[in-house]
């Protein structure tokens, strides 16, 4: 089973929020997933906080990356923002 780290769309129409999940690569975008790794709100939490919000559990992300899960391009950028990608590449280089 090939595992991908990808986004699942949540939220209302025109106000998306996403979950970062580990899912089987054959399952649909909003279908079954194995584990939730975090959240991503590209429009911020509210009008008072308009900046994008990225919350990722780095320990879970490192576990899945260590087991061979492949992140999508967007999730890879989010992992770089949270610092998990740098930890993974440093551990992989050793």
Secondary structure, DSSP 8 states (H G I E B T S, - for coil): --EEEEEEEEEETTEEEEEEEEEETTS-TTS--SEEEEEEETT-SSSS--S-EEEE-HHHHHHHHHTT-EE-HHHHHHHHHHTHHHHHHHHHH-
